[in-house]
Amino acid sequence: MNLDWTKKEFEAYVLLYAAHCNHIEDKNEQDYILSKIDEKTFHKIHTEVVVDSDEENLNKIQQYLYENDFTQTEKDELLRSIKQVFFADGSVDFYEKKVFGILKKAIG
């Protein structure tokens, strides 16, 4: 699979995946993501995240990270943003905790 995303598109994919992982996309989660990513990118990537299976989501994230150089600072910032998505609706559920563990491991 060829992922010709920009880093912003990748960030959008990861954050939208985080928001969508429990199949409930809260308005607060969307608002937080839109504060980080422009609306055009949001809508372009949103469809892809929703259509892909969980396995495809994680494979794409891992592949993009493998093929692109991310500094530790960029990885840390991405993990902080993921946490913000999870906390945006005021609580973190079981699925979100599980997905955060997986993403933390994948992103490093």
WOTACOR-V51945 format. One record per backbone hydrogen bond with DSSP energy under -1.0 kcal/mol. CO is the residue of the C=O (numbers start at 1). NH is the residue of the N-H. If there is no record, write none. Layout:
# WOTACOR-V51945
CO;NH
CO;NH
This chain:
# WOTACOR-V51945
6;10
7;11
8;12
9;13
10;14
11;15
12;16
13;17
14;18
15;19
16;20
17;21
20;23
26;30
27;31
28;32
29;33
30;34
31;35
33;36
33;37
38;42
39;43
40;44
41;45
42;46
43;47
45;49
46;50
47;51
48;52
53;57
54;58
55;59
56;60
57;61
58;62
59;63
60;64
61;65
62;66
63;67
64;68
71;75
72;76
73;77
74;78
75;79
76;80
77;81
78;82
79;83
80;84
81;85
82;86
83;87
84;88
87;90
93;97
94;98
95;99
96;100
97;101
98;102
99;103
100;104
101;105
102;106
103;107
104;108
